[in-house]
Amino acid sequence: MPQEGKQETRKYFSSTPVLKSFNLAGVVDYIQNEKPQNVIIMAGAGISCSAGIPDFRTKGTGLYSKLEKYGFPPPQAIF
């Protein structure tokens, strides 16, 4: 009896790379030529810093540091 779903899983989790190169050009090439239905972008902390949005933790310039003057409790207090 064939296992349903197993074939479908292999389609998404292949060990063969789908990108020709692991840089922006490779991603653009894949999107233009393969026309994927869904694109997921995973980014880490700090990606917005290059756009001028301050990070949270840097002393003096970070968001937490700038909010200290308003007397808020430490940010860790909400966790």
mmCIF file of the N, C-alpha and C atoms, coordinates in Angstrom:
data_MODEL
# 
_entry.id   MODEL 
# 
loop_
_atom_site.group_PDB 
_atom_site.id 
_atom_site.type_symbol 
_atom_site.label_atom_id 
_atom_site.label_alt_id 
_atom_site.label_comp_id 
_atom_site.label_asym_id 
_atom_site.label_entity_id 
_atom_site.label_seq_id 
_atom_site.pdbx_PDB_ins_code 
_atom_site.Cartn_x 
_atom_site.Cartn_y 
_atom_site.Cartn_z 
_atom_site.occupancy 
_atom_site.B_iso_or_equiv 
_atom_site.pdbx_formal_charge 
_atom_site.auth_seq_id 
_atom_site.auth_comp_id 
_atom_site.auth_asym_id 
_atom_site.auth_atom_id 
_atom_site.pdbx_PDB_model_num 
ATOM 1   N N  . MET A 1 1  ? 0.845  -1.183 0.000   1.00 0.00 ? 1  MET A N  1 
ATOM 2   C CA . MET A 1 1  ? 0.000  0.000  0.000   1.00 0.00 ? 1  MET A CA 1 
ATOM 3   C C  . MET A 1 1  ? 0.889  1.245  0.000   1.00 0.00 ? 1  MET A C  1 
ATOM 4   N N  . PRO A 1 2  ? 0.770  2.128  -0.990  1.00 0.00 ? 2  PRO A N  1 
ATOM 5   C CA . PRO A 1 2  ? 1.627  3.320  -1.037  1.00 0.00 ? 2  PRO A CA 1 
ATOM 6   C C  . PRO A 1 2  ? 1.303  4.288  0.094   1.00 0.00 ? 2  PRO A C  1 
ATOM 7   N N  . GLN A 1 3  ? 2.337  4.953  0.557   1.00 0.00 ? 3  GLN A N  1 
ATOM 8   C CA . GLN A 1 3  ? 2.157  5.936  1.631   1.00 0.00 ? 3  GLN A CA 1 
ATOM 9   C C  . GLN A 1 3  ? 1.828  7.287  1.013   1.00 0.00 ? 3  GLN A C  1 
ATOM 10  N N  . GLU A 1 4  ? 0.607  7.738  1.259   1.00 0.00 ? 4  GLU A N  1 
ATOM 11  C CA . GLU A 1 4  ? 0.209  9.040  0.737   1.00 0.00 ? 4  GLU A CA 1 
ATOM 12  C C  . GLU A 1 4  ? 0.959  10.136 1.479   1.00 0.00 ? 4  GLU A C  1 
ATOM 13  N N  . GLY A 1 5  ? 1.303  11.177 0.791   1.00 0.00 ? 5  GLY A N  1 
ATOM 14  C CA . GLY A 1 5  ? 2.005  12.293 1.414   1.00 0.00 ? 5  GLY A CA 1 
ATOM 15  C C  . GLY A 1 5  ? 3.514  12.175 1.330   1.00 0.00 ? 5  GLY A C  1 
ATOM 16  N N  . LYS A 1 6  ? 4.028  10.959 1.244   1.00 0.00 ? 6  LYS A N  1 
ATOM 17  C CA . LYS A 1 6  ? 5.477  10.757 1.186   1.00 0.00 ? 6  LYS A CA 1 
ATOM 18  C C  . LYS A 1 6  ? 6.045  11.367 -0.104  1.00 0.00 ? 6  LYS A C  1 
ATOM 19  N N  . GLN A 1 7  ? 5.392  11.124 -1.221  1.00 0.00 ? 7  GLN A N  1 
ATOM 20  C CA . GLN A 1 7  ? 5.830  11.681 -2.501  1.00 0.00 ? 7  GLN A CA 1 
ATOM 21  C C  . GLN A 1 7  ? 5.750  13.207 -2.459  1.00 0.00 ? 7  GLN A C  1 
ATOM 22  N N  . GLU A 1 8  ? 4.683  13.731 -1.878  1.00 0.00 ? 8  GLU A N  1 
ATOM 23  C CA . GLU A 1 8  ? 4.497  15.177 -1.774  1.00 0.00 ? 8  GLU A CA 1 
ATOM 24  C C  . GLU A 1 8  ? 5.615  15.795 -0.942  1.00 0.00 ? 8  GLU A C  1 
ATOM 25  N N  . THR A 1 9  ? 6.006  15.154 0.141   1.00 0.00 ? 9  THR A N  1 
ATOM 26  C CA . THR A 1 9  ? 7.073  15.658 1.009   1.00 0.00 ? 9  THR A CA 1 
ATOM 27  C C  . THR A 1 9  ? 8.392  15.716 0.253   1.00 0.00 ? 9  THR A C  1 
ATOM 28  N N  . ARG A 1 10 ? 8.688  14.702 -0.522  1.00 0.00 ? 10 ARG A N  1 
ATOM 29  C CA . ARG A 1 10 ? 9.938  14.683 -1.286  1.00 0.00 ? 10 ARG A CA 1 
ATOM 30  C C  . ARG A 1 10 ? 10.019 15.854 -2.256  1.00 0.00 ? 10 ARG A C  1 
ATOM 31  N N  . LYS A 1 11 ? 8.885  16.274 -2.771  1.00 0.00 ? 11 LYS A N  1 
ATOM 32  C CA . LYS A 1 11 ? 8.854  17.383 -3.721  1.00 0.00 ? 11 LYS A CA 1 
ATOM 33  C C  . LYS A 1 11 ? 9.388  18.666 -3.074  1.00 0.00 ? 11 LYS A C  1 
ATOM 34  N N  . TYR A 1 12 ? 9.112  18.850 -1.792  1.00 0.00 ? 12 TYR A N  1 
ATOM 35  C CA . TYR A 1 12 ? 9.501  20.078 -1.104  1.00 0.00 ? 12 TYR A CA 1 
ATOM 36  C C  . TYR A 1 12 ? 10.840 19.971 -0.389  1.00 0.00 ? 12 TYR A C  1 
ATOM 37  N N  . PHE A 1 13 ? 11.259 18.785 -0.029  1.00 0.00 ? 13 PHE A N  1 
ATOM 38  C CA . PHE A 1 13 ? 12.488 18.608 0.745   1.00 0.00 ? 13 PHE A CA 1 
ATOM 39  C C  . PHE A 1 13 ? 13.499 17.771 -0.019  1.00 0.00 ? 13 PHE A C  1 
ATOM 40  N N  . SER A 1 14 ? 13.892 18.258 -1.155  1.00 0.00 ? 14 SER A N  1 
ATOM 41  C CA . SER A 1 14 ? 14.877 17.576 -1.984  1.00 0.00 ? 14 SER A CA 1 
ATOM 42  C C  . SER A 1 14 ? 16.275 17.934 -1.501  1.00 0.00 ? 14 SER A C  1 
ATOM 43  N N  . SER A 1 15 ? 17.209 17.010 -1.632  1.00 0.00 ? 15 SER A N  1 
ATOM 44  C CA . SER A 1 15 ? 18.596 17.306 -1.262  1.00 0.00 ? 15 SER A CA 1 
ATOM 45  C C  . SER A 1 15 ? 19.329 18.022 -2.400  1.00 0.00 ? 15 SER A C  1 
ATOM 46  N N  . THR A 1 16 ? 18.689 18.146 -3.544  1.00 0.00 ? 16 THR A N  1 
ATOM 47  C CA . THR A 1 16 ? 19.274 18.843 -4.679  1.00 0.00 ? 16 THR A CA 1 
ATOM 48  C C  . THR A 1 16 ? 18.972 20.344 -4.553  1.00 0.00 ? 16 THR A C  1 
ATOM 49  N N  . PRO A 1 17 ? 19.986 21.191 -4.594  1.00 0.00 ? 17 PRO A N  1 
ATOM 50  C CA . PRO A 1 17 ? 19.740 22.640 -4.489  1.00 0.00 ? 17 PRO A CA 1 
ATOM 51  C C  . PRO A 1 17 ? 18.859 23.144 -5.626  1.00 0.00 ? 17 PRO A C  1 
ATOM 52  N N  . VAL A 1 18 ? 17.963 24.068 -5.318  1.00 0.00 ? 18 VAL A N  1 
ATOM 53  C CA . VAL A 1 18 ? 17.098 24.642 -6.353  1.00 0.00 ? 18 VAL A CA 1 
ATOM 54  C C  . VAL A 1 18 ? 17.670 25.936 -6.905  1.00 0.00 ? 18 VAL A C  1 
ATOM 55  N N  . LEU A 1 19 ? 18.638 26.534 -6.201  1.00 0.00 ? 19 LEU A N  1 
ATOM 56  C CA . LEU A 1 19 ? 19.250 27.779 -6.658  1.00 0.00 ? 19 LEU A CA 1 
ATOM 57  C C  . LEU A 1 19 ? 20.553 27.479 -7.392  1.00 0.00 ? 19 LEU A C  1 
ATOM 58  N N  . LYS A 1 20 ? 20.796 28.226 -8.451  1.00 0.00 ? 20 LYS A N  1 
ATOM 59  C CA . LYS A 1 20 ? 22.067 28.080 -9.170  1.00 0.00 ? 20 LYS A CA 1 
ATOM 60  C C  . LYS A 1 20 ? 23.221 28.663 -8.369  1.00 0.00 ? 20 LYS A C  1 
ATOM 61  N N  . SER A 1 21 ? 22.923 29.724 -7.612  1.00 0.00 ? 21 SER A N  1 
ATOM 62  C CA . SER A 1 21 ? 23.926 30.336 -6.735  1.00 0.00 ? 21 SER A CA 1 
ATOM 63  C C  . SER A 1 21 ? 23.212 30.839 -5.487  1.00 0.00 ? 21 SER A C  1 
ATOM 64  N N  . PHE A 1 22 ? 23.910 30.816 -4.374  1.00 0.00 ? 22 PHE A N  1 
ATOM 65  C CA . PHE A 1 22 ? 23.315 31.191 -3.092  1.00 0.00 ? 22 PHE A CA 1 
ATOM 66  C C  . PHE A 1 22 ? 23.567 32.667 -2.774  1.00 0.00 ? 22 PHE A C  1 
ATOM 67  N N  . ASN A 1 23 ? 23.101 33.521 -3.671  1.00 0.00 ? 23 ASN A N  1 
ATOM 68  C CA . ASN A 1 23 ? 23.170 34.967 -3.484  1.00 0.00 ? 23 ASN A CA 1 
ATOM 69  C C  . ASN A 1 23 ? 21.910 35.577 -4.087  1.00 0.00 ? 23 ASN A C  1 
ATOM 70  N N  . LEU A 1 24 ? 21.817 36.888 -4.074  1.00 0.00 ? 24 LEU A N  1 
ATOM 71  C CA . LEU A 1 24 ? 20.619 37.555 -4.578  1.00 0.00 ? 24 LEU A CA 1 
ATOM 72  C C  . LEU A 1 24 ? 20.357 37.214 -6.043  1.00 0.00 ? 24 LEU A C  1 
ATOM 73  N N  . ALA A 1 25 ? 21.401 37.133 -6.836  1.00 0.00 ? 25 ALA A N  1 
ATOM 74  C CA . ALA A 1 25 ? 21.223 36.811 -8.260  1.00 0.00 ? 25 ALA A CA 1 
ATOM 75  C C  . ALA A 1 25 ? 20.598 35.429 -8.434  1.00 0.00 ? 25 ALA A C  1 
ATOM 76  N N  . GLY A 1 26 ? 20.994 34.473 -7.607  1.00 0.00 ? 26 GLY A N  1 
ATOM 77  C CA . GLY A 1 26 ? 20.418 33.131 -7.674  1.00 0.00 ? 26 GLY A CA 1 
ATOM 78  C C  . GLY A 1 26 ? 18.947 33.123 -7.302  1.00 0.00 ? 26 GLY A C  1 
ATOM 79  N N  . VAL A 1 27 ? 18.582 33.919 -6.306  1.00 0.00 ? 27 VAL A N  1 
ATOM 80  C CA . VAL A 1 27 ? 17.184 34.012 -5.880  1.00 0.00 ? 27 VAL A CA 1 
ATOM 81  C C  . VAL A 1 27 ? 16.343 34.665 -6.974  1.00 0.00 ? 27 VAL A C  1 
ATOM 82  N N  . VAL A 1 28 ? 16.848 35.755 -7.537  1.00 0.00 ? 28 VAL A N  1 
ATOM 83  C CA . VAL A 1 28 ? 16.131 36.457 -8.611  1.00 0.00 ? 28 VAL A CA 1 
ATOM 84  C C  . VAL A 1 28 ? 15.930 35.524 -9.803  1.00 0.00 ? 28 VAL A C  1 
ATOM 85  N N  . ASP A 1 29 ? 16.974 34.810 -10.177 1.00 0.00 ? 29 ASP A N  1 
ATOM 86  C CA . ASP A 1 29 ? 16.898 33.872 -11.298 1.00 0.00 ? 29 ASP A CA 1 
ATOM 87  C C  . ASP A 1 29 ? 15.825 32.813 -11.035 1.00 0.00 ? 29 ASP A C  1 
ATOM 88  N N  . TYR A 1 30 ? 15.812 32.261 -9.840  1.00 0.00 ? 30 TYR A N  1 
ATOM 89  C CA . TYR A 1 30 ? 14.832 31.231 -9.498  1.00 0.00 ? 30 TYR A CA 1 
ATOM 90  C C  . TYR A 1 30 ? 13.407 31.785 -9.567  1.00 0.00 ? 30 TYR A C  1 
ATOM 91  N N  . ILE A 1 31 ? 13.171 32.957 -8.999  1.00 0.00 ? 31 ILE A N  1 
ATOM 92  C CA . ILE A 1 31 ? 11.826 33.538 -8.997  1.00 0.00 ? 31 ILE A CA 1 
ATOM 93  C C  . ILE A 1 31 ? 11.364 33.855 -10.417 1.00 0.00 ? 31 ILE A C  1 
ATOM 94  N N  . GLN A 1 32 ? 12.250 34.408 -11.227 1.00 0.00 ? 32 GLN A N  1 
ATOM 95  C CA . GLN A 1 32 ? 11.872 34.767 -12.596 1.00 0.00 ? 32 GLN A CA 1 
ATOM 96  C C  . GLN A 1 32 ? 11.610 33.544 -13.473 1.00 0.00 ? 32 GLN A C  1 
ATOM 97  N N  . ASN A 1 33 ? 12.401 32.495 -13.294 1.00 0.00 ? 33 ASN A N  1 
ATOM 98  C CA . ASN A 1 33 ? 12.295 31.342 -14.189 1.00 0.00 ? 33 ASN A CA 1 
ATOM 99  C C  . ASN A 1 33 ? 11.346 30.258 -13.699 1.00 0.00 ? 33 ASN A C  1 
ATOM 100 N N  . GLU A 1 34 ? 11.262 30.056 -12.400 1.00 0.00 ? 34 GLU A N  1 
ATOM 101 C CA . GLU A 1 34 ? 10.432 28.974 -11.857 1.00 0.00 ? 34 GLU A CA 1 
ATOM 102 C C  . GLU A 1 34 ? 9.051  29.436 -11.422 1.00 0.00 ? 34 GLU A C  1 
ATOM 103 N N  . LYS A 1 35 ? 8.861  30.737 -11.250 1.00 0.00 ? 35 LYS A N  1 
ATOM 104 C CA . LYS A 1 35 ? 7.567  31.322 -10.865 1.00 0.00 ? 35 LYS A CA 1 
ATOM 105 C C  . LYS A 1 35 ? 6.954  30.624 -9.632  1.00 0.00 ? 35 LYS A C  1 
ATOM 106 N N  . PRO A 1 36 ? 7.654  30.621 -8.509  1.00 0.00 ? 36 PRO A N  1 
ATOM 107 C CA . PRO A 1 36 ? 7.106  29.966 -7.316  1.00 0.00 ? 36 PRO A CA 1 
ATOM 108 C C  . PRO A 1 36 ? 5.828  30.655 -6.841  1.00 0.00 ? 36 PRO A C  1 
ATOM 109 N N  . GLN A 1 37 ? 4.930  29.874 -6.245  1.00 0.00 ? 37 GLN A N  1 
ATOM 110 C CA . GLN A 1 37 ? 3.671  30.425 -5.740  1.00 0.00 ? 37 GLN A CA 1 
ATOM 111 C C  . GLN A 1 37 ? 3.861  31.126 -4.408  1.00 0.00 ? 37 GLN A C  1 
ATOM 112 N N  . ASN A 1 38 ? 4.822  30.679 -3.615  1.00 0.00 ? 38 ASN A N  1 
ATOM 113 C CA . ASN A 1 38 ? 5.066  31.245 -2.294  1.00 0.00 ? 38 ASN A CA 1 
ATOM 114 C C  . ASN A 1 38 ? 6.550  31.506 -2.108  1.00 0.00 ? 38 ASN A C  1 
ATOM 115 N N  . VAL A 1 39 ? 6.873  32.608 -1.469  1.00 0.00 ? 39 VAL A N  1 
ATOM 116 C CA . VAL A 1 39 ? 8.258  32.935 -1.138  1.00 0.00 ? 39 VAL A CA 1 
ATOM 117 C C  . VAL A 1 39 ? 8.289  33.300 0.332   1.00 0.00 ? 39 VAL A C  1 
ATOM 118 N N  . ILE A 1 40 ? 9.160  32.669 1.086   1.00 0.00 ? 40 ILE A N  1 
ATOM 119 C CA . ILE A 1 40 ? 9.315  32.960 2.512   1.00 0.00 ? 40 ILE A CA 1 
ATOM 120 C C  . ILE A 1 40 ? 10.698 33.548 2.722   1.00 0.00 ? 40 ILE A C  1 
ATOM 121 N N  . ILE A 1 41 ? 10.761 34.672 3.435   1.00 0.00 ? 41 ILE A N  1 
ATOM 122 C CA . ILE A 1 41 ? 12.033 35.313 3.735   1.00 0.00 ? 41 ILE A CA 1 
ATOM 123 C C  . ILE A 1 41 ? 12.274 35.209 5.230   1.00 0.00 ? 41 ILE A C  1 
ATOM 124 N N  . MET A 1 42 ? 13.399 34.657 5.596   1.00 0.00 ? 42 MET A N  1 
ATOM 125 C CA . MET A 1 42 ? 13.769 34.555 7.006   1.00 0.00 ? 42 MET A CA 1 
ATOM 126 C C  . MET A 1 42 ? 14.974 35.460 7.226   1.00 0.00 ? 42 MET A C  1 
ATOM 127 N N  . ALA A 1 43 ? 14.862 36.377 8.146   1.00 0.00 ? 43 ALA A N  1 
ATOM 128 C CA . ALA A 1 43 ? 15.937 37.329 8.400   1.00 0.00 ? 43 ALA A CA 1 
ATOM 129 C C  . ALA A 1 43 ? 16.207 37.404 9.892   1.00 0.00 ? 43 ALA A C  1 
ATOM 130 N N  . GLY A 1 44 ? 17.401 37.722 10.227  1.00 0.00 ? 44 GLY A N  1 
ATOM 131 C CA . GLY A 1 44 ? 17.772 37.819 11.634  1.00 0.00 ? 44 GLY A CA 1 
ATOM 132 C C  . GLY A 1 44 ? 17.688 39.241 12.154  1.00 0.00 ? 44 GLY A C  1 
ATOM 133 N N  . ALA A 1 45 ? 17.981 39.361 13.434  1.00 0.00 ? 45 ALA A N  1 
ATOM 134 C CA . ALA A 1 45 ? 17.963 40.669 14.081  1.00 0.00 ? 45 ALA A CA 1 
ATOM 135 C C  . ALA A 1 45 ? 19.002 41.569 13.423  1.00 0.00 ? 45 ALA A C  1 
ATOM 136 N N  . GLY A 1 46 ? 18.682 42.828 13.310  1.00 0.00 ? 46 GLY A N  1 
ATOM 137 C CA . GLY A 1 46 ? 19.625 43.791 12.766  1.00 0.00 ? 46 GLY A CA 1 
ATOM 138 C C  . GLY A 1 46 ? 19.467 44.072 11.289  1.00 0.00 ? 46 GLY A C  1 
ATOM 139 N N  . ILE A 1 47 ? 18.567 43.389 10.625  1.00 0.00 ? 47 ILE A N  1 
ATOM 140 C CA . ILE A 1 47 ? 18.416 43.606 9.183   1.00 0.00 ? 47 ILE A CA 1 
ATOM 141 C C  . ILE A 1 47 ? 17.953 45.027 8.884   1.00 0.00 ? 47 ILE A C  1 
ATOM 142 N N  . SER A 1 48 ? 17.240 45.640 9.809   1.00 0.00 ? 48 SER A N  1 
ATOM 143 C CA . SER A 1 48 ? 16.724 46.988 9.569   1.00 0.00 ? 48 SER A CA 1 
ATOM 144 C C  . SER A 1 48 ? 17.739 48.081 9.892   1.00 0.00 ? 48 SER A C  1 
ATOM 145 N N  . CYS A 1 49 ? 18.818 47.740 10.579  1.00 0.00 ? 49 CYS A N  1 
ATOM 146 C CA . CYS A 1 49 ? 19.808 48.758 10.974  1.00 0.00 ? 49 CYS A CA 1 
ATOM 147 C C  . CYS A 1 49 ? 20.415 49.473 9.771   1.00 0.00 ? 49 CYS A C  1 
ATOM 148 N N  . SER A 1 50 ? 20.613 48.754 8.689   1.00 0.00 ? 50 SER A N  1 
ATOM 149 C CA . SER A 1 50 ? 21.203 49.391 7.501   1.00 0.00 ? 50 SER A CA 1 
ATOM 150 C C  . SER A 1 50 ? 20.241 50.401 6.877   1.00 0.00 ? 50 SER A C  1 
ATOM 151 N N  . ALA A 1 51 ? 18.957 50.328 7.241   1.00 0.00 ? 51 ALA A N  1 
ATOM 152 C CA . ALA A 1 51 ? 17.970 51.280 6.739   1.00 0.00 ? 51 ALA A CA 1 
ATOM 153 C C  . ALA A 1 51 ? 17.799 52.458 7.691   1.00 0.00 ? 51 ALA A C  1 
ATOM 154 N N  . GLY A 1 52 ? 18.609 52.484 8.759   1.00 0.00 ? 52 GLY A N  1 
ATOM 155 C CA . GLY A 1 52 ? 18.553 53.596 9.691   1.00 0.00 ? 52 GLY A CA 1 
ATOM 156 C C  . GLY A 1 52 ? 17.620 53.395 10.873  1.00 0.00 ? 52 GLY A C  1 
ATOM 157 N N  . ILE A 1 53 ? 17.008 52.230 10.978  1.00 0.00 ? 53 ILE A N  1 
ATOM 158 C CA . ILE A 1 53 ? 16.140 51.929 12.121  1.00 0.00 ? 53 ILE A CA 1 
ATOM 159 C C  . ILE A 1 53 ? 17.035 51.429 13.250  1.00 0.00 ? 53 ILE A C  1 
ATOM 160 N N  . PRO A 1 54 ? 17.003 52.079 14.426  1.00 0.00 ? 54 PRO A N  1 
ATOM 161 C CA . PRO A 1 54 ? 17.928 51.677 15.494  1.00 0.00 ? 54 PRO A CA 1 
ATOM 162 C C  . PRO A 1 54 ? 17.623 50.291 16.042  1.00 0.00 ? 54 PRO A C  1 
ATOM 163 N N  . ASP A 1 55 ? 18.670 49.613 16.498  1.00 0.00 ? 55 ASP A N  1 
ATOM 164 C CA . ASP A 1 55 ? 18.455 48.328 17.145  1.00 0.00 ? 55 ASP A CA 1 
ATOM 165 C C  . ASP A 1 55 ? 17.890 48.575 18.539  1.00 0.00 ? 55 ASP A C  1 
ATOM 166 N N  . PHE A 1 56 ? 17.717 47.529 19.299  1.00 0.00 ? 56 PHE A N  1 
ATOM 167 C CA . PHE A 1 56 ? 17.118 47.677 20.615  1.00 0.00 ? 56 PHE A CA 1 
ATOM 168 C C  . PHE A 1 56 ? 18.137 47.853 21.735  1.00 0.00 ? 56 PHE A C  1 
ATOM 169 N N  . ARG A 1 57 ? 19.280 47.183 21.658  1.00 0.00 ? 57 ARG A N  1 
ATOM 170 C CA . ARG A 1 57 ? 20.145 47.051 22.825  1.00 0.00 ? 57 ARG A CA 1 
ATOM 171 C C  . ARG A 1 57 ? 21.382 47.941 22.889  1.00 0.00 ? 57 ARG A C  1 
ATOM 172 N N  . THR A 1 58 ? 21.784 48.583 21.814  1.00 0.00 ? 58 THR A N  1 
ATOM 173 C CA . THR A 1 58 ? 23.017 49.366 21.833  1.00 0.00 ? 58 THR A CA 1 
ATOM 174 C C  . THR A 1 58 ? 22.889 50.533 22.807  1.00 0.00 ? 58 THR A C  1 
ATOM 175 N N  . LYS A 1 59 ? 23.851 50.608 23.735  1.00 0.00 ? 59 LYS A N  1 
ATOM 176 C CA . LYS A 1 59 ? 23.840 51.687 24.735  1.00 0.00 ? 59 LYS A CA 1 
ATOM 177 C C  . LYS A 1 59 ? 23.949 53.041 24.048  1.00 0.00 ? 59 LYS A C  1 
ATOM 178 N N  . GLY A 1 60 ? 23.073 53.961 24.412  1.00 0.00 ? 60 GLY A N  1 
ATOM 179 C CA . GLY A 1 60 ? 23.110 55.314 23.881  1.00 0.00 ? 60 GLY A CA 1 
ATOM 180 C C  . GLY A 1 60 ? 22.283 55.536 22.641  1.00 0.00 ? 60 GLY A C  1 
ATOM 181 N N  . THR A 1 61 ? 22.263 54.554 21.730  1.00 0.00 ? 61 THR A N  1 
ATOM 182 C CA . THR A 1 61 ? 21.526 54.749 20.482  1.00 0.00 ? 61 THR A CA 1 
ATOM 183 C C  . THR A 1 61 ? 20.368 53.764 20.301  1.00 0.00 ? 61 THR A C  1 
ATOM 184 N N  . GLY A 1 62 ? 20.371 52.676 21.042  1.00 0.00 ? 62 GLY A N  1 
ATOM 185 C CA . GLY A 1 62 ? 19.328 51.659 20.899  1.00 0.00 ? 62 GLY A CA 1 
ATOM 186 C C  . GLY A 1 62 ? 17.989 52.136 21.431  1.00 0.00 ? 62 GLY A C  1 
ATOM 187 N N  . LEU A 1 63 ? 16.936 51.489 20.986  1.00 0.00 ? 63 LEU A N  1 
ATOM 188 C CA . LEU A 1 63 ? 15.588 51.863 21.385  1.00 0.00 ? 63 LEU A CA 1 
ATOM 189 C C  . LEU A 1 63 ? 15.398 51.786 22.900  1.00 0.00 ? 63 LEU A C  1 
ATOM 190 N N  . TYR A 1 64 ? 15.886 50.714 23.525  1.00 0.00 ? 64 TYR A N  1 
ATOM 191 C CA . TYR A 1 64 ? 15.752 50.585 24.981  1.00 0.00 ? 64 TYR A CA 1 
ATOM 192 C C  . TYR A 1 64 ? 16.432 51.742 25.694  1.00 0.00 ? 64 TYR A C  1 
ATOM 193 N N  . SER A 1 65 ? 17.611 52.105 25.228  1.00 0.00 ? 65 SER A N  1 
ATOM 194 C CA . SER A 1 65 ? 18.374 53.182 25.845  1.00 0.00 ? 65 SER A CA 1 
ATOM 195 C C  . SER A 1 65 ? 17.634 54.517 25.719  1.00 0.00 ? 65 SER A C  1 
ATOM 196 N N  . LYS A 1 66 ? 17.036 54.753 24.564  1.00 0.00 ? 66 LYS A N  1 
ATOM 197 C CA . LYS A 1 66 ? 16.322 56.020 24.341  1.00 0.00 ? 66 LYS A CA 1 
ATOM 198 C C  . LYS A 1 66 ? 15.034 56.109 25.172  1.00 0.00 ? 66 LYS A C  1 
ATOM 199 N N  . LEU A 1 67 ? 14.455 54.976 25.521  1.00 0.00 ? 67 LEU A N  1 
ATOM 200 C CA . LEU A 1 67 ? 13.217 54.988 26.301  1.00 0.00 ? 67 LEU A CA 1 
ATOM 201 C C  . LEU A 1 67 ? 13.459 55.129 27.804  1.00 0.00 ? 67 LEU A C  1 
ATOM 202 N N  . GLU A 1 68 ? 14.704 54.977 28.245  1.00 0.00 ? 68 GLU A N  1 
ATOM 203 C CA . GLU A 1 68 ? 15.028 55.083 29.676  1.00 0.00 ? 68 GLU A CA 1 
ATOM 204 C C  . GLU A 1 68 ? 14.591 56.424 30.256  1.00 0.00 ? 68 GLU A C  1 
ATOM 205 N N  . LYS A 1 69 ? 14.695 57.495 29.458  1.00 0.00 ? 69 LYS A N  1 
ATOM 206 C CA . LYS A 1 69 ? 14.365 58.828 29.967  1.00 0.00 ? 69 LYS A CA 1 
ATOM 207 C C  . LYS A 1 69 ? 12.881 58.972 30.330  1.00 0.00 ? 69 LYS A C  1 
ATOM 208 N N  . TYR A 1 70 ? 12.049 58.068 29.855  1.00 0.00 ? 70 TYR A N  1 
ATOM 209 C CA . TYR A 1 70 ? 10.623 58.126 30.177  1.00 0.00 ? 70 TYR A CA 1 
ATOM 210 C C  . TYR A 1 70 ? 10.253 57.321 31.431  1.00 0.00 ? 70 TYR A C  1 
ATOM 211 N N  . GLY A 1 71 ? 11.238 56.687 32.029  1.00 0.00 ? 71 GLY A N  1 
ATOM 212 C CA . GLY A 1 71 ? 11.008 55.953 33.273  1.00 0.00 ? 71 GLY A CA 1 
ATOM 213 C C  . GLY A 1 71 ? 10.298 54.617 33.114  1.00 0.00 ? 71 GLY A C  1 
ATOM 214 N N  . PHE A 1 72 ? 10.319 54.059 31.923  1.00 0.00 ? 72 PHE A N  1 
ATOM 215 C CA . PHE A 1 72 ? 9.723  52.737 31.737  1.00 0.00 ? 72 PHE A CA 1 
ATOM 216 C C  . PHE A 1 72 ? 10.549 51.693 32.490  1.00 0.00 ? 72 PHE A C  1 
ATOM 217 N N  . PRO A 1 73 ? 9.928  50.585 32.898  1.00 0.00 ? 73 PRO A N  1 
ATOM 218 C CA . PRO A 1 73 ? 10.713 49.525 33.524  1.00 0.00 ? 73 PRO A CA 1 
ATOM 219 C C  . PRO A 1 73 ? 11.633 48.884 32.463  1.00 0.00 ? 73 PRO A C  1 
ATOM 220 N N  . PRO A 1 74 ? 12.620 48.119 32.903  1.00 0.00 ? 74 PRO A N  1 
ATOM 221 C CA . PRO A 1 74 ? 13.499 47.448 31.925  1.00 0.00 ? 74 PRO A CA 1 
ATOM 222 C C  . PRO A 1 74 ? 12.661 46.599 30.971  1.00 0.00 ? 74 PRO A C  1 
ATOM 223 N N  . PRO A 1 75 ? 13.061 46.499 29.709  1.00 0.00 ? 75 PRO A N  1 
ATOM 224 C CA . PRO A 1 75 ? 12.285 45.754 28.725  1.00 0.00 ? 75 PRO A CA 1 
ATOM 225 C C  . PRO A 1 75 ? 12.054 44.289 29.121  1.00 0.00 ? 75 PRO A C  1 
ATOM 226 N N  . GLN A 1 76 ? 13.008 43.722 29.855  1.00 0.00 ? 76 GLN A N  1 
ATOM 227 C CA . GLN A 1 76 ? 12.871 42.333 30.272  1.00 0.00 ? 76 GLN A CA 1 
ATOM 228 C C  . GLN A 1 76 ? 11.677 42.135 31.206  1.00 0.00 ? 76 GLN A C  1 
ATOM 229 N N  . ALA A 1 77 ? 11.163 43.214 31.785  1.00 0.00 ? 77 ALA A N  1 
ATOM 230 C CA . ALA A 1 77 ? 10.053 43.122 32.731  1.00 0.00 ? 77 ALA A CA 1 
ATOM 231 C C  . ALA A 1 77 ? 8.769  42.621 32.059  1.00 0.00 ? 77 ALA A C  1 
ATOM 232 N N  . ILE A 1 78 ? 8.650  42.773 30.759  1.00 0.00 ? 78 ILE A N  1 
ATOM 233 C CA . ILE A 1 78 ? 7.433  42.306 30.092  1.00 0.00 ? 78 ILE A CA 1 
ATOM 234 C C  . ILE A 1 78 ? 7.470  40.820 29.783  1.00 0.00 ? 78 ILE A C  1 
ATOM 235 N N  . PHE A 1 79 ? 8.629  40.200 29.914  1.00 0.00 ? 79 PHE A N  1 
ATOM 236 C CA . PHE A 1 79 ? 8.733  38.770 29.585  1.00 0.00 ? 79 PHE A CA 1 
ATOM 237 C C  . PHE A 1 79 ? 8.519  37.931 30.779  1.00 0.00 ? 79 PHE A C  1 
# 
